[in-house]
Amino acid sequence: MEYSIALAGNPNVGKTSLYNRITHSLEHVGNWHGVTVSKISKSVLFDHKQVLVTDLPGFYSMTVYSFEEAVSRDAVLSGDHNLIVSVAEVNNLARNLYLTMQLLELDVPVILVVNMMDELKKQGKVLNYRKLERALKIPIVPMSAKYHSDVHLLLEVALDYIDRYDGNSVELTYLDRLPLKDVEAVIGENAVRAGFKKRYAAIKVLEKDSFVLEKLALSEAQTKALETLGDWQARVAQYRYEFIDSVTEGAISRNVSDLHREMHEHEKHAVPIESQTGQASSANDVRKSVSEERHLKRHDKYAEKALYMHGYSRIDRIVLNKYLALPIFLLVMAAVFVITFGLVGNWLSALLDLGIEKLVYQPLTSWLNGINTPGWAVDLLGDGIIHGVGGILTFLPQVVLLFFFLALLEDSGYISRVAFMTDGLFRKIGLSGRSAFTMLMGFGCSATAVLTARGLEDDMMRKKTVLLTPFMSCSARLPVYSVIAAAFFTGGAAAAKPFIIFAMYILGAAIALIAAAVFEKGVKKMKSGKLSFIMEMPPYRRPTAERVFQLIMHNAKVFLIRVGTTIFTLNVIVWLLSNFSVRGYVPEVGGYSFLQSVSMFVAPVFKPLGFGEWRAVTALVSGLVAKEVVVSVIESFGGPAVVFVGQYAALSAVTFMIFTLLYIPCIATLTAIGKEIGRRWAVFSFVFQLIVAYAVALVFRGIGLLFCISPGWTAGILIGVLTAAVCALTAVSYLRRRKSGCGGCCGGCNGCDRSRK
């Protein structure tokens, strides 16, 4: 027998971290809604029993508003799981229990996990989970997903509960206050035909759940009969929360030992309070006075915190300041790039490159020449494979460093705040703060990022987010920037290399925002509908070394696998096609190779951009499979100095970088776009990005030639103007929030749709 367990809960409660811990997986974890966009499952063996564990996308209620929430609702209603593990976060226990109540209303097997107990311990508090167990009549497991021992306890409790489950015995007293019997009398037969339990269907009818109402297919007479009962939608939520408040009251309290220790310290150092008769007050009076003082201070402290959503910290007054937020983010990212591609990463990559040259290339080619190996075979192994594939491999240290810093920013909770700070700007151009999550993931892999757009509720906004995400510079493009910048910015200009690479990232983001504005303001059919933004603001947390190490190892593994498979294979194929013709090996027999003949036909199209040479065109075409191949092909041809020649070689090379940033994404991304929003949109993306890349590259080269200055300075001027424009738009957005009376603490500015608490 295989046990089936589903993990359900609100976003940002640690479901995916728990799933990874149970199944020893490495699914993406993030402090935002929409990280998990489809259910994922894996079977594990525990105590000689096979257990299928499923991680469901985060959702707040069985009444859903987005695609990934519908996935979770359908999974719960399917009845395919032996147990639903409702995951709650201890700092938001009351709000998280709102979903747990609805699972209990369904009368499905449920246990409650209260996660992040380590954070409660740091606050000097304890959870009386036995009190919750007595009220809810289900097993409750307080734990932290960081620790293996807690996970083992959870599985033991879960499997034991499945074996002895005989229905939920909890008394949900608030249901007695609802006219459920009257509703069931009207919809009973419809509920049975639709496959719903009568009580669940009745509750959802009172909540005006569109999904259930559609499935019930009520007649006009039934609808009128329900209307006579009045509007119960708000009261259902009110009664649930009143019940939750009664259950959780006093469940979290200060640690008893801490209280005793504090009381002892106060008694030891307290000054006796003189009474009106001149006698010292009793010890009880001292305790009472100290307790009242402490209570007042604590009350004032929490009253101040109540103005903000959970997770808001004092540091956010600076980090989320309407004027400083974006500049601070840009400075943080600039520092990351300086370290990754300048101070540390450049030195590590140079060391690895030297090792490949001295320990692999020179000994191997010398040995092959010594045994009279044919010239084409020596060139294939030396230039085609070692220099081509090795040229990509040397960027492994920089890739590792970049993902290390991104993991720190993500695990600390800072990335979630990026969505908050960009929401005002994004709303003006038909997107929302949640679009920022998808685009930020595009810095890693565009194909993966496209999938996360499923969580966007507005269809047109989702399509635009998918179309714009490939403009964000994915990690596969990093070697292109690094190789070209290293080749043309040497000597005193070498210090500009990290900033030029950083400029590529800023340029990609700026073009995406400009394109979004054009779609929203200039194309009527692509205008977004009403936008909402519900955001989880996690508290700042110390990144765990284990999680950061796992992320680094995972991304390094993916990078090495791509180098050893796709890039290696394509590099060999491209080298053979570019060095052989019908007559034989081109360097020996002369003439044009297969690839040269084809590329020379296309090359004139790129002459206005400054790289109308067959080698550059070959690299671009090869990059359609994987962007890393662009560099490996360039290296196999002899490096950037061979590919980019002429009076303005450096300017042509930087123009090539810009074109590589913006032109057609890889085949995997195009496939993902077609899967998510349709083939016609994938074709549109192909054509649109090609046009944008050509236009921007042409403008850049024109400016460079017009001012006759170095490409680095030209890039600096362009990126400086774009950055200033983004900062200005963001400041205007925050000023608009202030004028509208919104404090900006919750991310909801469209009718003040505040975060759910």
Disulfide bonds with the S-S distance in Angstrom:
none
